[in-house]
Amino acid sequence: MDRPALGRWAASVGPALGPLGRAGQAFTGLTGVPVDVEDALFRRAALAGYRLPERTSANGSCHLLACADGWAAVNLARTDDVTAVPALLALLGAQPETAVDPLPLLREAARRAPAREVVDAAHLLGMAAAVPGAERDRDPLRADRHGPTGPTSLQGLRVVDLSALWAGPLCARLLRLAGARVTTVESTTRPDGARLGSPEFHAWLHDGHDHRVVDFGSGALADIVAGADLVIEASRPRALRRLGVHAEEFLAARPGRVWVSITGYGRDDDRIAFGDDAAVAGGLLGHDADGGPVFVGDAIADPVTGIYAALGAARSVAAGGGELVEVAMAGCAAEAARCSAGAAVAGRATGVGSRGDRADRRDADDERTAEAPHNSGVLLPPC
């Protein structure tokens, strides 16, 4: 990997690497596997040749919009999101025009509306959107016991990964490096959207994994899950239940099992999220010279979540399992922002400081290890 390119991206994020380094060290303490945080966070950007983001995300899909009372992020990540922009304009009281590039129309409409109104309208249309820092108090991880504990180890553990894109597969990759046997399961009707990006990055995420493509509606999914010791998924709970897959029943059926559930905002919240808007929601932002918000990293809440999810899974396995480990992307971003706040530029309310100053700022506590005891409830290394 191009280490100078990774270093340039790491310098742009600065203090946020401190808490992630501690999470990586905690994972290493449990598994013996080192976590290359810079590689995990910035490999995709380096491979794709992305430029450092400002008010538009590195991949070009998420946009920070100036509103009547602040800022809002709206992510046009899918074709359906772009198609829905005229409907969003109408909800904001603007003329529902269709344009080859709808972004200027959306920016103009947002300027006349409160940020919360913009975000709520986007959510109504199924878009990913966020007000900066709105989820800053959300927990990144919770572990709740739903089944019996039992002696278990990551060595040879049968992991079934039902997730897609980045966070879940990164969690699975780290568990595989720690000795687990990972099977990635992909739907015949909804292939992994990460395949549309860098083939090299997708191959890196899934290196060493078995791969199965099945019809989720055929009943085959429930049979595959039944043979697992640990499941990773990033779906709405009711969607999996319709397919005959129940996290609580899975955990109760055999001692020592673990279920890792990755969502944007928690299992009881249907809002969708992608890496850049989830980072905005958690307050993981930078600021330009004028104090306005800018994105940091590349869809940074995705790899941040993958690292925290792997740590949560490893801790649960070490404690005997039986747990549903809930991982909220916005909460993981909020945790990174909270833990890096002490290194931020004075006077900046959220995130990791201004673009001009954050390059040389790293958390002085990177060398500390985090060996907090495991209990059901919130799971994270201390700031």
ZABAMAR-390933 format. One record per residue (C-alpha): residue number from 1; residue in three letters; x, y, z. Coordinates in nm, 2 decimals. Layout:
N
<pos NUM code ALA x X y Y z Z>
...
END
This chain:
383
<pos 1 code MET x 0.00 y 0.00 z 0.00>
<pos 2 code ASP x 0.11 y 0.36 z -0.07>
<pos 3 code ARG x 0.22 y 0.46 z 0.28>
<pos 4 code PRO x 0.28 y 0.83 z 0.19>
<pos 5 code ALA x -0.08 y 0.85 z 0.05>
<pos 6 code LEU x -0.21 y 0.69 z 0.37>
<pos 7 code GLY x -0.01 y 0.93 z 0.58>
<pos 8 code ARG x -0.15 y 1.24 z 0.40>
<pos 9 code TRP x -0.51 y 1.12 z 0.47>
<pos 10 code ALA x -0.41 y 1.04 z 0.83>
<pos 11 code ALA x -0.27 y 1.39 z 0.88>
<pos 12 code SER x -0.60 y 1.54 z 0.76>
<pos 13 code VAL x -0.79 y 1.36 z 1.03>
<pos 14 code GLY x -0.53 y 1.40 z 1.31>
<pos 15 code PRO x -0.67 y 1.37 z 1.67>
<pos 16 code ALA x -0.95 y 1.12 z 1.57>
<pos 17 code LEU x -0.68 y 0.86 z 1.52>
<pos 18 code GLY x -0.60 y 0.86 z 1.89>
<pos 19 code PRO x -0.92 y 0.69 z 2.01>
<pos 20 code LEU x -0.92 y 0.45 z 1.72>
<pos 21 code GLY x -0.56 y 0.36 z 1.80>
<pos 22 code ARG x -0.67 y 0.27 z 2.15>
<pos 23 code ALA x -0.95 y 0.06 z 2.02>
<pos 24 code GLY x -0.70 y -0.12 z 1.79>
<pos 25 code GLN x -0.47 y -0.17 z 2.08>
<pos 26 code ALA x -0.75 y -0.32 z 2.28>
<pos 27 code PHE x -0.84 y -0.56 z 2.00>
<pos 28 code THR x -0.47 y -0.66 z 1.98>
<pos 29 code GLY x -0.46 y -0.72 z 2.35>
<pos 30 code LEU x -0.75 y -0.96 z 2.31>
<pos 31 code THR x -0.65 y -1.14 z 1.99>
<pos 32 code GLY x -0.27 y -1.07 z 1.93>
<pos 33 code VAL x -0.36 y -0.92 z 1.59>
<pos 34 code PRO x -0.23 y -0.57 z 1.53>
<pos 35 code VAL x -0.47 y -0.32 z 1.37>
<pos 36 code ASP x -0.33 y -0.09 z 1.10>
<pos 37 code VAL x -0.57 y 0.19 z 1.17>
<pos 38 code GLU x -0.44 y 0.42 z 0.89>
<pos 39 code ASP x -0.47 y 0.14 z 0.63>
<pos 40 code ALA x -0.82 y 0.05 z 0.75>
<pos 41 code LEU x -0.94 y 0.41 z 0.73>
<pos 42 code PHE x -0.78 y 0.53 z 0.42>
<pos 43 code ARG x -0.69 y 0.24 z 0.19>
<pos 44 code ARG x -1.00 y 0.29 z -0.02>
<pos 45 code ALA x -0.93 y 0.66 z -0.07>
<pos 46 code ALA x -0.57 y 0.60 z -0.16>
<pos 47 code LEU x -0.66 y 0.33 z -0.41>
<pos 48 code ALA x -0.93 y 0.55 z -0.57>
<pos 49 code GLY x -0.71 y 0.85 z -0.58>
<pos 50 code TYR x -0.97 y 1.06 z -0.39>
<pos 51 code ARG x -0.89 y 1.42 z -0.30>
<pos 52 code LEU x -0.93 y 1.54 z 0.06>
<pos 53 code PRO x -1.30 y 1.64 z 0.11>
<pos 54 code GLU x -1.43 y 1.98 z 0.19>
<pos 55 code ARG x -1.81 y 2.04 z 0.17>
<pos 56 code THR x -1.86 y 1.74 z -0.06>
<pos 57 code SER x -1.75 y 1.40 z 0.06>
<pos 58 code ALA x -1.44 y 1.23 z -0.09>
<pos 59 code ASN x -1.66 y 1.00 z -0.30>
<pos 60 code GLY x -1.87 y 1.29 z -0.42>
<pos 61 code SER x -2.21 y 1.17 z -0.29>
<pos 62 code CYS x -2.26 y 1.35 z 0.04>
<pos 63 code HIS x -2.30 y 1.72 z 0.06>
<pos 64 code LEU x -2.29 y 1.97 z 0.35>
<pos 65 code LEU x -2.56 y 2.23 z 0.28>
<pos 66 code ALA x -2.58 y 2.57 z 0.43>
<pos 67 code CYS x -2.93 y 2.62 z 0.58>
<pos 68 code ALA x -3.12 y 2.91 z 0.73>
<pos 69 code ASP x -3.00 y 2.82 z 1.08>
<pos 70 code GLY x -2.69 y 2.60 z 1.04>
<pos 71 code TRP x -2.59 y 2.31 z 0.83>
<pos 72 code ALA x -2.73 y 1.98 z 0.71>
<pos 73 code ALA x -2.57 y 1.68 z 0.53>
<pos 74 code VAL x -2.76 y 1.50 z 0.26>
<pos 75 code ASN x -2.62 y 1.19 z 0.10>
<pos 76 code LEU x -2.72 y 1.12 z -0.26>
<pos 77 code ALA x -2.55 y 0.78 z -0.25>
<pos 78 code ARG x -2.79 y 0.58 z -0.47>
<pos 79 code THR x -2.96 y 0.65 z -0.80>
<pos 80 code ASP x -3.30 y 0.66 z -0.63>
<pos 81 code ASP x -3.17 y 0.94 z -0.40>
<pos 82 code VAL x -3.08 y 1.15 z -0.70>
<pos 83 code THR x -3.42 y 1.07 z -0.86>
<pos 84 code ALA x -3.59 y 1.18 z -0.54>
<pos 85 code VAL x -3.44 y 1.53 z -0.53>
<pos 86 code PRO x -3.74 y 1.70 z -0.71>
<pos 87 code ALA x -3.96 y 1.55 z -0.44>
<pos 88 code LEU x -3.72 y 1.68 z -0.17>
<pos 89 code LEU x -3.73 y 2.03 z -0.33>
<pos 90 code ALA x -4.11 y 2.02 z -0.32>
<pos 91 code LEU x -4.11 y 1.92 z 0.05>
<pos 92 code LEU x -3.88 y 2.22 z 0.11>
<pos 93 code GLY x -4.13 y 2.46 z -0.06>
<pos 94 code ALA x -3.92 y 2.50 z -0.38>
<pos 95 code GLN x -4.01 y 2.44 z -0.74>
<pos 96 code PRO x -3.97 y 2.06 z -0.80>
<pos 97 code GLU x -3.74 y 2.10 z -1.10>
<pos 98 code THR x -3.55 y 1.82 z -1.27>
<pos 99 code ALA x -3.19 y 1.89 z -1.37>
<pos 100 code VAL x -2.89 y 1.70 z -1.49>
<pos 101 code ASP x -2.71 y 1.82 z -1.18>
<pos 102 code PRO x -2.97 y 1.87 z -0.91>
<pos 103 code LEU x -2.72 y 1.99 z -0.64>
<pos 104 code PRO x -2.74 y 2.36 z -0.71>
<pos 105 code LEU x -3.12 y 2.35 z -0.68>
<pos 106 code LEU x -3.09 y 2.16 z -0.36>
<pos 107 code ARG x -2.83 y 2.40 z -0.22>
<pos 108 code GLU x -3.06 y 2.70 z -0.30>
<pos 109 code ALA x -3.37 y 2.53 z -0.14>
<pos 110 code ALA x -3.17 y 2.44 z 0.18>
<pos 111 code ARG x -3.06 y 2.80 z 0.23>
<pos 112 code ARG x -3.42 y 2.90 z 0.29>
<pos 113 code ALA x -3.50 y 2.62 z 0.53>
<pos 114 code PRO x -3.40 y 2.52 z 0.88>
<pos 115 code ALA x -3.14 y 2.23 z 0.90>
<pos 116 code ARG x -3.38 y 2.00 z 1.09>
<pos 117 code GLU x -3.65 y 2.05 z 0.82>
<pos 118 code VAL x -3.41 y 1.96 z 0.55>
<pos 119 code VAL x -3.30 y 1.65 z 0.73>
<pos 120 code ASP x -3.65 y 1.54 z 0.82>
<pos 121 code ALA x -3.77 y 1.59 z 0.46>
<pos 122 code ALA x -3.48 y 1.38 z 0.33>
<pos 123 code HIS x -3.56 y 1.10 z 0.59>
<pos 124 code LEU x -3.92 y 1.10 z 0.48>
<pos 125 code LEU x -3.80 y 1.01 z 0.13>
<pos 126 code GLY x -3.56 y 0.74 z 0.26>
<pos 127 code MET x -3.24 y 0.94 z 0.21>
<pos 128 code ALA x -2.95 y 0.94 z 0.45>
<pos 129 code ALA x -2.91 y 1.28 z 0.61>
<pos 130 code ALA x -2.79 y 1.44 z 0.93>
<pos 131 code VAL x -2.76 y 1.76 z 1.13>
<pos 132 code PRO x -2.40 y 1.80 z 1.25>
<pos 133 code GLY x -2.35 y 1.66 z 1.60>
<pos 134 code ALA x -2.72 y 1.57 z 1.65>
<pos 135 code GLU x -2.62 y 1.22 z 1.77>
<pos 136 code ARG x -2.31 y 1.32 z 1.97>
<pos 137 code ASP x -2.45 y 1.16 z 2.29>
<pos 138 code ARG x -2.52 y 0.82 z 2.13>
<pos 139 code ASP x -2.33 y 0.51 z 2.26>
<pos 140 code PRO x -2.12 y 0.33 z 2.00>
<pos 141 code LEU x -2.16 y -0.02 z 2.14>
<pos 142 code ARG x -2.40 y -0.21 z 2.36>
<pos 143 code ALA x -2.39 y -0.58 z 2.45>
<pos 144 code ASP x -2.70 y -0.74 z 2.59>
<pos 145 code ARG x -2.72 y -1.10 z 2.70>
<pos 146 code HIS x -2.99 y -1.31 z 2.53>
<pos 147 code GLY x -2.83 y -1.65 z 2.56>
<pos 148 code PRO x -2.61 y -1.88 z 2.77>
<pos 149 code THR x -2.24 y -1.83 z 2.79>
<pos 150 code GLY x -1.99 y -2.10 z 2.71>
<pos 151 code PRO x -1.62 y -2.16 z 2.65>
<pos 152 code THR x -1.54 y -2.01 z 2.31>
<pos 153 code SER x -1.24 y -1.87 z 2.12>
<pos 154 code LEU x -1.19 y -1.68 z 1.80>
<pos 155 code GLN x -0.97 y -1.97 z 1.67>
<pos 156 code GLY x -1.18 y -2.16 z 1.43>
<pos 157 code LEU x -1.49 y -1.97 z 1.52>
<pos 158 code ARG x -1.75 y -1.99 z 1.24>
<pos 159 code VAL x -1.85 y -1.64 z 1.14>
<pos 160 code VAL x -2.13 y -1.57 z 0.89>
<pos 161 code ASP x -2.11 y -1.22 z 0.75>
<pos 162 code LEU x -2.45 y -1.10 z 0.61>
<pos 163 code SER x -2.34 y -0.74 z 0.58>
<pos 164 code ALA x -2.22 y -0.54 z 0.28>
<pos 165 code LEU x -2.02 y -0.23 z 0.19>
<pos 166 code TRP x -1.75 y -0.15 z 0.44>
<pos 167 code ALA x -1.81 y -0.16 z 0.82>
<pos 168 code GLY x -1.93 y -0.52 z 0.85>
<pos 169 code PRO x -1.68 y -0.67 z 0.61>
<pos 170 code LEU x -1.40 y -0.48 z 0.79>
<pos 171 code CYS x -1.52 y -0.63 z 1.12>
<pos 172 code ALA x -1.52 y -0.98 z 0.95>
<pos 173 code ARG x -1.17 y -0.92 z 0.81>
<pos 174 code LEU x -1.03 y -0.84 z 1.15>
<pos 175 code LEU x -1.19 y -1.15 z 1.31>
<pos 176 code ARG x -1.06 y -1.37 z 1.03>
<pos 177 code LEU x -0.71 y -1.24 z 1.09>
<pos 178 code ALA x -0.77 y -1.34 z 1.46>
<pos 179 code GLY x -0.83 y -1.70 z 1.36>
<pos 180 code ALA x -1.20 y -1.71 z 1.27>
<pos 181 code ARG x -1.34 y -1.89 z 0.97>
<pos 182 code VAL x -1.55 y -1.63 z 0.78>
<pos 183 code THR x -1.82 y -1.70 z 0.52>
<pos 184 code THR x -1.96 y -1.40 z 0.34>
<pos 185 code VAL x -2.32 y -1.44 z 0.23>
<pos 186 code GLU x -2.45 y -1.23 z -0.06>
<pos 187 code SER x -2.80 y -1.20 z -0.19>
<pos 188 code THR x -2.88 y -1.31 z -0.55>
<pos 189 code THR x -3.11 y -1.01 z -0.58>
<pos 190 code ARG x -2.91 y -0.74 z -0.39>
<pos 191 code PRO x -2.54 y -0.79 z -0.45>
<pos 192 code ASP x -2.29 y -0.60 z -0.24>
<pos 193 code GLY x -2.28 y -0.24 z -0.35>
<pos 194 code ALA x -1.90 y -0.23 z -0.27>
<pos 195 code ARG x -1.85 y -0.43 z -0.60>
<pos 196 code LEU x -1.93 y -0.10 z -0.79>
<pos 197 code GLY x -1.61 y 0.05 z -0.64>
<pos 198 code SER x -1.25 y -0.06 z -0.64>
<pos 199 code PRO x -1.22 y -0.43 z -0.71>
<pos 200 code GLU x -0.88 y -0.43 z -0.53>
<pos 201 code PHE x -1.04 y -0.28 z -0.22>
<pos 202 code HIS x -1.33 y -0.53 z -0.22>
<pos 203 code ALA x -1.09 y -0.82 z -0.26>
<pos 204 code TRP x -0.88 y -0.68 z 0.04>
<pos 205 code LEU x -1.19 y -0.66 z 0.26>
<pos 206 code HIS x -1.29 y -1.02 z 0.18>
<pos 207 code ASP x -0.95 y -1.18 z 0.15>
<pos 208 code GLY x -0.95 y -1.54 z 0.29>
<pos 209 code HIS x -1.33 y -1.55 z 0.33>
<pos 210 code ASP x -1.55 y -1.82 z 0.19>
<pos 211 code HIS x -1.83 y -1.68 z -0.03>
<pos 212 code ARG x -2.18 y -1.79 z -0.09>
<pos 213 code VAL x -2.45 y -1.63 z -0.30>
<pos 214 code VAL x -2.80 y -1.74 z -0.21>
<pos 215 code ASP x -3.17 y -1.65 z -0.26>
<pos 216 code PHE x -3.25 y -1.50 z 0.08>
<pos 217 code GLY x -3.62 y -1.58 z 0.03>
<pos 218 code SER x -3.56 y -1.95 z -0.03>
<pos 219 code GLY x -3.51 y -2.04 z 0.33>
<pos 220 code ALA x -3.14 y -2.11 z 0.27>
<pos 221 code LEU x -3.03 y -1.81 z 0.47>
<pos 222 code ALA x -3.18 y -1.95 z 0.80>
<pos 223 code ASP x -2.99 y -2.28 z 0.74>
<pos 224 code ILE x -2.66 y -2.10 z 0.69>
<pos 225 code VAL x -2.71 y -1.89 z 1.00>
<pos 226 code ALA x -2.79 y -2.20 z 1.20>
<pos 227 code GLY x -2.44 y -2.33 z 1.15>
<pos 228 code ALA x -2.27 y -2.01 z 1.27>
<pos 229 code ASP x -2.11 y -1.93 z 1.60>
<pos 230 code LEU x -2.10 y -1.55 z 1.53>
<pos 231 code VAL x -2.32 y -1.35 z 1.29>
<pos 232 code ILE x -2.25 y -1.00 z 1.15>
<pos 233 code GLU x -2.53 y -0.82 z 0.99>
<pos 234 code ALA x -2.63 y -0.47 z 0.89>
<pos 235 code SER x -3.01 y -0.51 z 0.83>
<pos 236 code ARG x -3.32 y -0.39 z 0.99>
<pos 237 code PRO x -3.43 y -0.65 z 1.25>
<pos 238 code ARG x -3.77 y -0.69 z 1.10>
<pos 239 code ALA x -3.63 y -0.76 z 0.76>
<pos 240 code LEU x -3.43 y -1.06 z 0.89>
<pos 241 code ARG x -3.72 y -1.18 z 1.09>
<pos 242 code ARG x -3.93 y -1.20 z 0.77>
<pos 243 code LEU x -3.66 y -1.43 z 0.64>
<pos 244 code GLY x -3.69 y -1.65 z 0.94>
<pos 245 code VAL x -3.37 y -1.52 z 1.11>
<pos 246 code HIS x -3.41 y -1.40 z 1.47>
<pos 247 code ALA x -3.10 y -1.28 z 1.67>
<pos 248 code GLU x -3.25 y -1.36 z 2.01>
<pos 249 code GLU x -3.34 y -1.71 z 1.90>
<pos 250 code PHE x -3.00 y -1.77 z 1.75>
<pos 251 code LEU x -2.83 y -1.67 z 2.08>
<pos 252 code ALA x -3.06 y -1.87 z 2.30>
<pos 253 code ALA x -3.01 y -2.19 z 2.09>
<pos 254 code ARG x -2.65 y -2.27 z 2.19>
<pos 255 code PRO x -2.40 y -2.14 z 2.45>
<pos 256 code GLY x -2.13 y -1.90 z 2.35>
<pos 257 code ARG x -2.28 y -1.75 z 2.04>
<pos 258 code VAL x -2.25 y -1.38 z 1.95>
<pos 259 code TRP x -2.46 y -1.16 z 1.72>
<pos 260 code VAL x -2.31 y -0.83 z 1.59>
<pos 261 code SER x -2.58 y -0.59 z 1.46>
<pos 262 code ILE x -2.46 y -0.28 z 1.28>
<pos 263 code THR x -2.70 y 0.00 z 1.21>
<pos 264 code GLY x -2.69 y 0.37 z 1.16>
<pos 265 code TYR x -2.86 y 0.48 z 1.48>
<pos 266 code GLY x -2.96 y 0.16 z 1.67>
<pos 267 code ARG x -3.18 y -0.14 z 1.61>
<pos 268 code ASP x -3.50 y 0.05 z 1.71>
<pos 269 code ASP x -3.44 y 0.33 z 1.46>
<pos 270 code ASP x -3.52 y 0.28 z 1.09>
<pos 271 code ARG x -3.31 y 0.58 z 0.96>
<pos 272 code ILE x -3.05 y 0.46 z 0.71>
<pos 273 code ALA x -2.69 y 0.59 z 0.72>
<pos 274 code PHE x -2.38 y 0.58 z 0.52>
<pos 275 code GLY x -2.03 y 0.66 z 0.63>
<pos 276 code ASP x -2.02 y 1.03 z 0.56>
<pos 277 code ASP x -2.36 y 1.13 z 0.69>
<pos 278 code ALA x -2.32 y 0.91 z 1.00>
<pos 279 code ALA x -1.99 y 1.09 z 1.07>
<pos 280 code VAL x -2.17 y 1.42 z 1.05>
<pos 281 code ALA x -2.44 y 1.30 z 1.28>
<pos 282 code GLY x -2.18 y 1.20 z 1.54>
<pos 283 code GLY x -2.00 y 1.53 z 1.51>
<pos 284 code LEU x -1.69 y 1.38 z 1.35>
<pos 285 code LEU x -1.61 y 1.68 z 1.14>
<pos 286 code GLY x -1.34 y 1.93 z 1.06>
<pos 287 code HIS x -1.37 y 2.30 z 1.02>
<pos 288 code ASP x -1.23 y 2.54 z 0.75>
<pos 289 code ALA x -1.05 y 2.86 z 0.82>
<pos 290 code ASP x -1.39 y 3.04 z 0.86>
<pos 291 code GLY x -1.52 y 2.79 z 1.11>
<pos 292 code GLY x -1.76 y 2.62 z 0.87>
<pos 293 code PRO x -1.78 y 2.24 z 0.87>
<pos 294 code VAL x -1.60 y 2.01 z 0.63>
<pos 295 code PHE x -1.59 y 1.64 z 0.60>
<pos 296 code VAL x -1.29 y 1.44 z 0.73>
<pos 297 code GLY x -1.16 y 1.12 z 0.58>
<pos 298 code ASP x -1.35 y 0.89 z 0.34>
<pos 299 code ALA x -1.69 y 0.78 z 0.46>
<pos 300 code ILE x -1.50 y 0.77 z 0.79>
<pos 301 code ALA x -1.78 y 0.63 z 1.01>
<pos 302 code ASP x -1.77 y 0.31 z 0.81>
<pos 303 code PRO x -1.42 y 0.20 z 0.90>
<pos 304 code VAL x -1.45 y 0.35 z 1.24>
<pos 305 code THR x -1.75 y 0.13 z 1.30>
<pos 306 code GLY x -1.58 y -0.18 z 1.16>
<pos 307 code ILE x -1.30 y -0.14 z 1.41>
<pos 308 code TYR x -1.53 y -0.08 z 1.71>
<pos 309 code ALA x -1.75 y -0.37 z 1.59>
<pos 310 code ALA x -1.45 y -0.61 z 1.58>
<pos 311 code LEU x -1.35 y -0.50 z 1.93>
<pos 312 code GLY x -1.70 y -0.55 z 2.06>
<pos 313 code ALA x -1.72 y -0.90 z 1.90>
<pos 314 code ALA x -1.38 y -1.00 z 2.04>
<pos 315 code ARG x -1.47 y -0.88 z 2.39>
<pos 316 code SER x -1.80 y -1.07 z 2.38>
<pos 317 code VAL x -1.63 y -1.39 z 2.26>
<pos 318 code ALA x -1.37 y -1.36 z 2.54>
<pos 319 code ALA x -1.65 y -1.32 z 2.80>
<pos 320 code GLY x -1.82 y -1.64 z 2.68>
<pos 321 code GLY x -2.07 y -1.49 z 2.43>
<pos 322 code GLY x -2.44 y -1.52 z 2.45>
<pos 323 code GLU x -2.47 y -1.15 z 2.36>
<pos 324 code LEU x -2.63 y -0.93 z 2.10>
<pos 325 code VAL x -2.36 y -0.66 z 2.03>
<pos 326 code GLU x -2.53 y -0.35 z 1.89>
<pos 327 code VAL x -2.31 y -0.12 z 1.70>
<pos 328 code ALA x -2.44 y 0.23 z 1.59>
<pos 329 code MET x -2.24 y 0.40 z 1.32>
<pos 330 code ALA x -2.34 y 0.75 z 1.44>
<pos 331 code GLY x -2.24 y 0.65 z 1.79>
<pos 332 code CYS x -1.90 y 0.52 z 1.68>
<pos 333 code ALA x -1.84 y 0.85 z 1.50>
<pos 334 code ALA x -1.95 y 1.04 z 1.81>
<pos 335 code GLU x -1.71 y 0.83 z 2.03>
<pos 336 code ALA x -1.42 y 0.92 z 1.81>
<pos 337 code ALA x -1.52 y 1.28 z 1.81>
<pos 338 code ARG x -1.57 y 1.29 z 2.19>
<pos 339 code CYS x -1.24 y 1.12 z 2.26>
<pos 340 code SER x -1.05 y 1.35 z 2.02>
<pos 341 code ALA x -1.21 y 1.67 z 2.14>
<pos 342 code GLY x -0.93 y 1.75 z 2.38>
<pos 343 code ALA x -0.69 y 1.77 z 2.09>
<pos 344 code ALA x -0.92 y 1.99 z 1.88>
<pos 345 code VAL x -0.85 y 2.36 z 1.81>
<pos 346 code ALA x -0.98 y 2.58 z 2.09>
<pos 347 code GLY x -1.31 y 2.74 z 2.01>
<pos 348 code ARG x -1.43 y 2.47 z 1.77>
<pos 349 code ALA x -1.75 y 2.31 z 1.90>
<pos 350 code THR x -1.73 y 1.97 z 1.74>
<pos 351 code GLY x -1.51 y 1.73 z 1.55>
<pos 352 code VAL x -1.14 y 1.73 z 1.51>
<pos 353 code GLY x -1.04 y 2.09 z 1.46>
<pos 354 code SER x -0.96 y 2.31 z 1.17>
<pos 355 code ARG x -0.81 y 2.18 z 0.85>
<pos 356 code GLY x -0.51 y 2.41 z 0.89>
<pos 357 code ASP x -0.42 y 2.28 z 1.24>
<pos 358 code ARG x -0.52 y 1.92 z 1.25>
<pos 359 code ALA x -0.23 y 1.78 z 1.04>
<pos 360 code ASP x 0.02 y 1.77 z 1.33>
<pos 361 code ARG x -0.22 y 1.69 z 1.61>
<pos 362 code ARG x -0.22 y 1.33 z 1.74>
<pos 363 code ASP x -0.35 y 1.21 z 2.07>
<pos 364 code ALA x -0.06 y 1.19 z 2.32>
<pos 365 code ASP x -0.21 y 0.88 z 2.47>
<pos 366 code ASP x -0.18 y 0.65 z 2.16>
<pos 367 code GLU x 0.06 y 0.43 z 2.36>
<pos 368 code ARG x -0.19 y 0.35 z 2.63>
<pos 369 code THR x -0.37 y 0.02 z 2.62>
<pos 370 code ALA x -0.73 y -0.02 z 2.71>
<pos 371 code GLU x -0.81 y -0.32 z 2.91>
<pos 372 code ALA x -1.15 y -0.22 z 3.07>
<pos 373 code PRO x -1.34 y -0.52 z 3.22>
<pos 374 code HIS x -1.62 y -0.66 z 3.01>
<pos 375 code ASN x -1.98 y -0.62 z 3.13>
<pos 376 code SER x -2.31 y -0.63 z 2.94>
<pos 377 code GLY x -2.40 y -0.27 z 2.86>
<pos 378 code VAL x -2.18 y -0.02 z 2.69>
<pos 379 code LEU x -1.85 y -0.16 z 2.55>
<pos 380 code LEU x -1.57 y 0.07 z 2.46>
<pos 381 code PRO x -1.21 y 0.16 z 2.56>
<pos 382 code PRO x -1.18 y 0.46 z 2.77>
<pos 383 code CYS x -1.09 y 0.80 z 2.62>
END
